[in-house]
Amino acid sequence: MGNVGTIFILCLTLNGFYLISSKCLSHEEELVYQWVSVEFLWPNDTFKQEYIDTGKYIPENNAINGIKVYNDSVFLTIPRLKVGVAASLVMIDKTSPSESPGVSAYPSWEMHIQGDCNTLQLVQSMEIDPENGLMWILDTAYVPSSPIEVAKRCLPKIVVWDINENVEVYRYVFTKEVITDPFYLNDLVLDYGTQKEVQYVYMSDTLGRRMVVYNHIEKKDYVFFHASFERNMMYSNITINGVSEMVPLSINGIAISDDFTYVYYCPMASQTLYRVPTSALRNSKTDMNTAVQTLGSKDIQSDGLYFGKGGSLFYSTLGQNGVYRWDTITNTKEAVVTNATIEWVDSLGMDALGYLWFTSNNLHKYFKNGTTPGKSNYYVWKVYVGEKGYLDVPKRGPRHACSDTDSIGTHPAEINEKWVSIDFEWQSCKQLESAVESNTFIAKNNEVHGIRSYNDKIYLTIPREKTGVMATVGVLDKQIVRPFPWSAMNKIGDCNALQSVQSVEVDINTGYIWMLDTGKSCDPKLVVYNLKKNAEVFRYEFTANELGQKHYLEDIVLDYIDYRAAFAYISDSAGQKLIIFDIAKRIARYVTHSSMNYETQHENITIAGTQTGPHHKGIKGIALSPNFRYLYYSPLASTKLYQIDTSVLRNNRSTDADIDNSVTEVGNKDFPTSGMYSSQRGLYMTDLTKGSIVKWSYSASGSFENGQVPSKTEVTKNCLAQWLESPYVDENGNLWFTSRNIEPFFGNSTMAKNFNFYLWKSNIGESSYLSGQKREASFGIKPAGGAMPLLVPILWMAMKYIFIF
């Protein structure tokens, strides 16, 4: 069982879509294969006996090292570190039911003739591009056990083999001028740069204490030397479960970031992790003294390294019997696997299903005393991390949908967070795997919408407009969404839980979050939760009479009277009406008006050059003036802004005529609006056609003066902000809003190669319309009729940390 650890996924494919950041609170490694000694699948018994008789096959000397996975095949390397290694590159069919399967010489027995420089001599590592099935085989050629004179040894080479076509497509033999004795080409990574084909290959030369570069564009090789490649004799002794071995080796493990920007490496006799920009390695004349960067200590010696899709650098921990992860973005490290029975984790690889594969081979015993008869010595493991390897599509990681990504305006907004797709905190990676397999979680369907904050915590809504949304309300934590208040309160189909929350409002005066659940198959409800006490205050289920036959609850604002939240106003875009909730009396009603209806001439909205629609949505975004005199609103399919007196809305005796007389057209916005928010100084609205936030300034009275055109300002604009939602002003003077690309939003494309969801932030130096309403005597909400607030049931509290789907 692995230790509790955290895995962040910055670009993962699940359900055919790339995730941004997944967090598993625990991991469970699985033993896939184990061998006492490696057995081959021989052409026939005579062939096998000949290998045994001539010493070409000594079972106990075949130690598994490297590993990569492609489709239904597992590829392993067995370097010729001792005599009797029958083949240096082998394959296992993943569908084999055996726990100790025979291995096949790959690509053929004819490609493993020792002493024939046209064949593979000693393969320590290989890499496979999952997109095209090309295997890049690094044949270091140097065979420590061989009696062949140094001058007659084969030169190292790279052989590119097409797995799908089973044919060699290219090879490169290194030059004697570059590969000089001593040498041992240990590991390799592929650099695609900005192209569709490999541009460079970087290799660690462990005995030569250098990094070798192969320029595939110009078909040439060169080498770099640097002090960071050298061993540190202080760390040359490796102790695993009480058994020590001197391993004074230099640069060994090597990895490359998924955007092909940095190469990471470390000597085996060292605890320090280094990196160097690929821009430096691509130039043979680079001064490495100015290029190498020291990242910090791993606190243990390592063998293999491997980079996932994003900032995840996985590395073996030899003295800690496992695999750790270094978050190269936050420069932090954490355990993925620690298991005392896993001795000498050697090589790492990743498959298409989110598994990290690795080998363990007891090398400290292999070199010291040999293998243990009757006991398994070589192992293949896998652990679900929900992440793919650095070479998986899209290569170079996700990109922005447009090129000019700088914001403009009076207060240009900056990207606070960005995602290809939203992901959540999971109790275990096994649970994530199960959710993916059952379509309980479909990554591409989780689309961020609303945003609010309180005490520096950011709350997001992910409406269940599509299937596979794990939680509809969450708290943001380093790109990860933690279900709020907890997982069980987001269980789909449980009408006691939140089903589909479009919007929330946070009352900064009380610390209450008002969650508007449009209901899906359950009745719509309003759930009020105390963020300070972590307890439900009350909930209200709307009746059919209060909502009508057609409804979709969009937005919510709070109306204060005498320093107390007295009413909540809720927009219903499908029913084209405004719902009025009397907080003290716990009753709801609705009003309608023609100004709340969508306009057919504006039902199609052009965003980023693409026409979307028809949008048959009425009143959507709503906001209150800071003096609480007016409610502002606009249908989605309209360009007009309206206001209505709150005095009329508060009065349950107001007639249709009263409503009609109270509604006023403030002005023509000339753009459709999905959301709006009121600060103390103005009304902030989304302009969908321009990808901007526009401010209409209030007069000194805290609202718009009748008959006067308000001052209009473009606050921020960015081509990345396509469908903008949920503008909001926090306690620190920051304007927040979300945006999402229109393609995944409207289901036309998953856009797996692009960032699709953004969280924006701009410091405008203003405060929310709710600011200044705090009074010591009015911290709570009076329960109706003296009734006590509905607290969270004990059962819910017991289930707080249990995932239920």
N, C-alpha and C positions, 0 to 999 in steps of 0.2 A: 504494500500500500504506500503510495507516495505521500509526502508531507503536504500540508496545506500550502498552496502556492497560488500565484496569480499569473494568468496569461492574458496579455493584451494583444488583440488582433487588429492590425492596422489595415489589412486588406485581405480578407479571407473570402473564398468562394464557398458558399453554402446555398443549396437550392439554385445553383447557377448564378450566384450573385456575391459580390464582394462585401464583406463586413468591415466595419471599422470598430475595432476594440471589443474583444470579448473577455470576460473575466470569469474564471473558474476558481471556486474556493477550494477545490480539492481535485486531485488527479489519481487515477488508478492505472498503473502499468499492467500490461498483459504479456505473458510469456507466449511467444508464437512458436519458436523452434528451440530445441536443445539437442546437443550431441555429446556423447562421450568422446567420439572421434568422428571426423567427417567421412561419410561414405559417398562414393560417386555412383552415378548411373552409368555403368560401363557398357560398351557396345556388345561385349560378350565375356564369358568367363576366361577365355584364353587371353584376351586383351588385358584383363585385370591381372591375371597371374603373371603375365610378362612384366607388368609395371611393378608388381611386388618383388619378383625374382631379381630384377635389375636395380632395385632400390629407388625407382621412380615414384613409388607410392609407399610412404611410411605413414600409416594413419595418424599416429599421435603427433606428427609434425605439421599437420595441416591446420593452421590456426586462422579462423575467420577474422577478417579485419573490416574492410569497407562494406557499405550497404547503400543501395539505392532501390527505389521501387518504381515500377512503371506498369500501369494497367494491372494485369493479373500475374505479374512476374516480380520476384524478388531477386536482385542481383547482388552477389557477394564477391569480395576479393579475398584471395588466400595468397598473400605474397610469399615468395620463396625465401623465407627467412632461415629455413633449415632445409636440408636435403629431403627428398621424398615428397615434395609437393607436386601432385599429379597435374593440376591445372590451376592457374593463378586467377582466373575469372570464371565464376560459375553462376548458374541460374536455378531458381526454385519456382515451380508452379504454385502460386498462392492457393489454388484450389485443392492442393494435395492435403488429404486428411491426416497425414502422419505428423507427429510432433517432432520426429527426427528423420525428415525425408532425405532421400538421396539427392545429390546435386549434379547438375549437368554441366560439363565443360562448355564454356560459352566463348565465342559462337560455335566452336567445334573443337574436337580433339586435335585436329591438324593445326590449329592456331596456338597450340601450347607446347611446341617442341623445343625443349631447352637446348640452347646453343644455336638455334636458327634465328638469325636476326630479323627475318621477315615475319616471325610469329611473336606472340606475347611472351615475354620473359618473366617479368615481375610486375604485377599490377597491384599497386597499393590503393589506388583510388580511381574512381570514374564519376562522371556526372551525366545526367540524362535530362534533356529538354523535354518536358511533358507535352509540349505543344506539337513537336514534330517527331518525337521518338528517336532523336539522334543521341547516341551514347558517345561521349568523349572519354576515351580510355587513355589513362596516363601510364605508360609502360616505362618504369624507371630503368629497366634493363639490367641494372646492377644486381647481381645475385650473390649475396654474401657467402653462401655455401658453395659457390661454384669454384672449381680448380682452374678455370680459364684465366690466363694471364691478363693483366690489366689492359695491355695494348690490344688484345684481341676481343675484348668485351664488346657487346653490342652497344650502340649509342641509344640513349633514351628517345622515345618517340611518343607522339600523340596519334592515336588511331580513332577516326570517327566512323562509327558503325550505325547503319540504319536498322533499328530493331524491327520495324514494320516490314521492310523489304528484305531483311536478312542479308545485307550486302555492305561491304566497305565502300565509303564514299570519299574518303580522303585520309591521308596520313602526312605527318610532318616529322622528320628525323632531325633532332637537335644537332647543332654544330659543335665540333670539338673545341672551338674557340670560346664558346659560352659554357658548355658543360665540361668542367675540368674536375679532376679528382681532388678530394673525395666528393662524392655526390650521392644523394638519395632523394629523388623527387617524390615527395610524400603526398601532397594534396593539391587539388586544383579547383578553381572557380571560373565561371564563364562571364565575360563582360560583353553585353550587347550594345552598350552605349545608347544611342538613340535610333539604332537600326533594327532591322528584322532578323539579322543574322549575327552570329558571334563575331565580334571585332577583336577581342583580346582574350587570352587565357593567362591567368596568374597562378603560379605554382610555388609551393614552399619546398625548398631544398634543405632538408634537415641536416645532413652531414656537411653540405657545403656552406651552411649558415647564411643563406642568401635567398632572395626571391627571384624566380625566373619568370620572364614575360615572353609570351609568344604573340606576336602581332599577326593576326590572321589576315588582315587587310593586305599587308605588304609581304607576308610569308617570311618573316624573319624573327629572330629571337635575340634577347639581351637580358642582362642580369643587373640586380641592385644589391648593394651591401649596406648594412646599417647596424649600429650597435644594438638596436632593439631586436634584431634577429638572433642575437647571441644568447647562449644559455647563461643562467645564473647558478653557479655551482652551489649556492646556498640552498637551492630548491631541487637539487639533482636526486635527492633521496625521496622515493615515493613509498609510503606505507599504506597498505590496504589490509584491513582486518588483522593487523599485527604482523603482516609479512612485508618486509621492506626490500626494495630493489633500487640499485643505483641506475638512474636513467638520465645521464647528462646530455640530453638532446636539445638542439636549438629549435628554430622556427618549425612548427609542426602543423597545428590546425590552422585553417585559413577559411574565411567566409567573405561574401560580398553582399552588400545591401541590395534590397530588391529594386532600388532605383539606380543601381550601378554607379553609385557616387563614392562609396568607400569600400576598401578592402580591410577586413579585420583579421588579426592574427595574434598568436602568442607562442613563444618557445615552450616546449614541454617542461624544461627545467626553469620555470618562472611562474609567477602568479599574476603578472601584469598583462593587461589587455591593451593592445595598440590598434591604431588604424591609420591608413594613409589614403588620401584622395585618389580616385582612379585617374583624375585629370593629371596627376603627377606621374602615375605609373605608365600612362600612355605615351609619355615623352621619355625616351631613353637617356636624355641628358639631364634629367631632374636631379637637383641636389636633395637627397633624402633627409639631410639634416634639417632642412626647413619644412619638409613635407610631413614627417611622421608626427602623429599625435598620440599622447599617452592618455588613456581613458581612466585607468585606475586598477585596483587589485581585485582579482577574482577570489582571493583568499585560499586558493587551492590550485594544484597543478591540473592541467587539462590535456586531453588528447584531441578529440574531434570537435569541430565547430560547424554550425550550420545556421543560415539566416532564413527566417520565415518571410511572410508577406508583410513587410512593414518594419517596425523597430525591434523585432524580436530576434535576438541572437542567442541561440541555444548552444550550450557547451557541456562537455562531459566534466565530471568532477571525480578525479581518480581516488583521492583519499576520503571522499564523502559518499562514494558508491552511488552515483546517480547522474542526473542531468539538471542543470540550472538554466535559467534564462536571464539574460542581460537586456534590460530595456534601454536601447541606445538613445532613446529620446529623453527619458528622465534620468538616465545614467544610474539606474538602480538594478539590483539583482535579486532573484528569488528562486526557490526550489520548485522544480517540476516533479522530479522523481528522486527519492532517497530510499535505498533498500540495501541493507547490509549483505544480502545474498548476491547482489549484482557487483561483481568484481571486475574492474578495469573496463569501463565504458569506453569504447574505441571510436566508432564512426556513427554519424547521424545522417538521416535522410527524412524526407517528408512525402506523403502520398496525396492523392487527390481527394481523400475523404476526411482530411483533417487530423491524420495521425502523424506523430513523430516516431520514426523507427530508429532503433539503435542496436548495436552489437555490444556484447560483453564477452571477453575472451581470456580472462585470467593471465594476461601477458606477463605479469610479475612472477607468476609461477612457471609459465611456459619457458621463459629464459633461464630461470633459476634451477628448477628441479624437474621440469617436464610436466606432463599432464597427470591427472590422478586416474588410475584405472578404475572402471566401474562407476565413476562419477561424471556427471555432465561437466564439460569444460567450456563449451562454446554455446552462446545463446543469441537469439534474436528476440528483441522486445519491441513493443509498440505502446504508445500512450496517446490518448486522444487529447489534443490541444486545440482542436477546432481551427486549424490554420494550415495553409499550404506553403510550399517552398518558394524561394525567391525567384525561380524561373517560371512560375506559373503565370498564366495570363491574368490581367494585362501586364505585360512586361513594363518595367520602370514604374510600376505602381499607378494609382489613379491620378487623373489629371483634372484640371478645371475645364468647364465647358466653353469658356471663352478665354481669349489671350490677354486682353487689357483688364487686369484684375484690381487695379487701384481704384478706390472709391473717390468720388468727388462730392462737393457740396459744402455747406457752411460748417458741418461737423461730420466729416467722412467717417463712416463706420469701418471697423476692422473685424476680420474673421476671428471670433473667439474659439469656435470649434467647427470642424467640418467632418462629414462622414460620407462614405460611399453608401452605407446603410447602417441603421441604428442596431446596436446589440446591447445585451443586458448582462447583469451579474447573475451567474449561475452557481448553484450549490456545488456542482461538480461538472467536469467536462463530459462525463458519461451522461449526465442529465441533458446537457446541450445536445449531445449526439442523438439521444433518444428523441428529443423534441424535433430535431431536424428530420430524422427518419420518419416520424409520424406526422409531419407537416403541422405540428402544433406551433412550430416556429418556422416561418418562411421569411428569411432575412429581408428580401427585397420588398416585402409588403409592410414593413415597419417604417412609417413616414412621420417624421417629427412635425408638430404643428404649433401648439401653444407653448408659451413660456411665462413664468413668473419666478420671482426670487424672494427669499426671506433669510436674513442673517447669513448672507453669503452662500446660501444653498440655492441651486437652480432647479426648478421643477418644470418638467416637460410633459406635454401630452402627446400621445401617439394614438389617434382615433382608430378604431377597428373598422376602417372603411373596406378593408380586405381581410382575408383569412390569414392566420399565422402570426398574429400580433400577440406577443408574449405578455406584455403589460401595457395598459393604456395610460397610466400615470407613472412617472418615475423621477428620481432624483439623480442629477448628473454628477458623476464622479470620474474625472479624468477620461472623458469620452465614453465612459460606460454609464448605462442607465440602470439604476437600482430600482426595482419595482417599489412603488409607494402606495400605501404605507408599508405593505409587504406583499409577497407573492400571492398568497391566498386571496387577498383583497382585489386581485386582478384576474381571478379565475373565470374564464369564458364559460357562459351558460349558468353560472351561479348568480341568481338575482340578488343575493345579499352582497355580492362583490361588484366592483366597477366593471362595466361592460364596454362602453365606448365613450371616453371623455374627450370632447373637442376643445373645451376651454376650462380654465380655472381662474379664480381671482384670489389674491392674497391680501387680506386686510392687515396692513402693517401696524395698525393700532392695537389689534388684539392678538395677532399671530395665528389667525384662523385662515385656513385655505378652503375655499368654496369650490368643490369639484362638481362640474355639470355633466352628468352621465346621461347621454341621449338614449341609452337603454338597449338598443338592438332588439333582441327577442324578449327582453324584460321591460318592465315599465320604466320610463325615464325617472330619474331621481336627482336630488340635490344632496350631496354629502358634505357636511362641514366638519373639519378636522382641526384640532388644536395642535399646532406645530410645537408649541412650548411643552405641552404635557404629553405629547404623543398619544392622544386619545381622541376618539370620535366625540363630537359635541352633540350633533343631532343629524338626522337625515329626514328627507321629505320625499315621498313618492307621489308623483303627479298622477292625477286621475284622467280618464278619457275626457271628462267634461271640462277639465281645466286646460287641456291641450288641443282638443279637437281630433279629428280623424287623421290628419296629416301633420307631421311635425319632424323637425330636426333642430335640436337645441344647439345653437352656435356660440354665443358670447354671453358674458355675464358682467355686470357692474353693480356696485353697492351704493345705495343712496343713504346718506347720513342725515339724521335729524337730532339736534341737541346732543351732539357727540356720541350718537349711537347709531349703528347700522340698523335702519328701519325697514328698508325695502331692497330687494334684489330684482334687477331688470334683466330679462333674458330674451335674446333674439331667437326667433324661430324662422329659419330661412325657407324651409319647406312649406310650413303653414302660413308664411308671410304675415306674421303677427308678432306682437310684443307681449311676453308673459310678465306679469307683475306678481312677485312673491312677497307677501306681508310676513316679515320675520317674526314679529311678536305673536301674531294670531295663527301662524302656520297655515295660511291658506293662500291659494293662487288663483289668478284669473288672467284673462288676456284681453287685449284690445287690438283692433285691426284698423287699417287706414289705407287708402289707395297709394299713399306715398311709400308704404312698406312693400309694395308689389314690384316684381321685376318688370323691366321694360324690354319688350321683344326686340327693339332696335339696338339694344346693347347686350343681347344674350350671348353673342360671340365676342370673345376677348382675344386680341392678338398680343402675344407675349414672346419676346425674343424672335420676332419674325414668324412665329407659328400661331395660327388661329386655333383657339380652343373653344369648346362649347358644343352645343348651346348650354348656357348656364341658366337654368330656370330656378334661380334662387332669389328670394326677396331679401328682406332686412337681414343683414349679416353682422357687420361691425357696428358696435355701439360704444358710446362714451358719455360720461357725465361731466358737465362743467364743474370747475373746482368750487363754485359757490352752491352747487347742487340745485341750481334753478332749472337747468335744461338737460334733457337727454338728446344727444346727437346720434344720428343713424343714417345709413345709406344701404339700399339694396345692392347686392353684388352686381346684378345686371342693371346698373344705372350709373349716371355720372353726377347725380344731384346729392347734396347734403341737406338733411332736414334736422329740425329741432322740435321738441315738444316740451311744454312746461311740466315739470315734475309735480307741481301742485295738482294738476289734473290727473296724473298717473296715480298719485297717492290716494286720491278720493275714489272710493269704490262706488260712489254714486254718479260719477261722471258719465254723461251720455255720449252717444256717437257725435252729437252736435258739439259737445264740449271738446271732444277729441279733435274734431275737424277744425274748430275755431282756434285750437291751440297749436296745431301743426303749422310750421313756417319753413319755407325753403330758404336756407341760409345762403346758398349760392350753387353755381355749377362748377364742379371740380374739374370737368373735362377729362376725367379718367375714372375707371372702375376701382373700387376699394374693397379689399378683403378684410381689413381690420383697421381699427383706430384706437387711440388711447389719449386720455387727457392729462396733461401736466398742469401745474399751477399757472402756466403762462400761455399755453396753446394746445391745439388739437393736432395730434400727429396721425397721419393717414398713409396707408400704403398706396402707391401708384403702380398698378400692375403692368401698365403698358410701357412704363419707362424703367421699371426696376428700382424705384426710389421711394424714399419717405419724405412726405411733404408736410410742412407745418403751417397751420393757419393760426395766427396769433390772436389771443383774446385782448379785449379792451381792459382798462383798469378795473372794471367791475367783475372780471373773472368770467366773461362770456362774450358772445358776439353782439355788437350793437345793432339793433334793427335798422336796416336800410344802408348800413355801411359795409363796404367790401373789406374783409379782413386782410391783413398783411399776409402774403404767401411766400414761403421760403422752401427751397429744395434743400433738405438737411443732408441727405446722403444718397448716392446713386452708384450702382455697380452692375456691370453686365452679368455677374454671377447671381445676383438677386433676381430670380425670375418670378416665381410665385411667392410673394412676400406674405407673411402672416404675423399676427399677434404682437404688434408694437407694444412696448411696455416701458415705463420709467421706474427705476428702482430707488431705494433709499439713499443711494450714493450719487445721484444725478446722472445715471447712465441710461441711455435709451437702448433697449434690447429689441430684437425681432428675429424671426426665423425666415428662412427661404428654402425652397426646394425646386429642383429642375422640373420643368413641365413634362418631360418625357416619362419618367417613372411615375410621376403624380397622376397622369392621365392614362397610364397603362400602355403607352405605345412602344416603350423600350425599357429595358432594365438599365441601360447605360452603365454597364459594369466597369467601364474604363474611366468613368468620371466620378468626381465628388458630386453627390446629388443633394445633400442636405447641409445647410449652413446655419450657424448661430452667430449673429452679428451683435456688435456692441459699439456704442458711440457715447462719449461723455458730453452731455449737453448742458450740464450744470443746473438742471431743473429738478423739481420734485413732483411726486405723484399727486393726482387729484385727491387722494385719500390722506395726504400729509396734513398734520395739524388737527386731526380729529380725536386724538388720544386724550382721555380724561380719566383720572383715577377712579371715579365712580362708575365708569362705563366700560370696564374691561371685558365683560362677558355679554352674552346674548340672553335676554330674559326668556326662560322657557314659557311656552304657551300655558295659560291657566295655572301657573305655579308648578307645572310638572318639571321633574328633574330632567336634565339633558340625557339623551340616549348615549350611554358610554359603550365602548367596544365590548362585545360579549367575550366572556372568558375563553370560549372556544376559539375565537379568532386570535386572541393573544397567544394561546397555546400553539396555534398553527403559524405564528408569525414568521418563523424561520424555516418553515417546511414548504417546499415547492409543490404546488398542485396544479396540474394542467387540466 
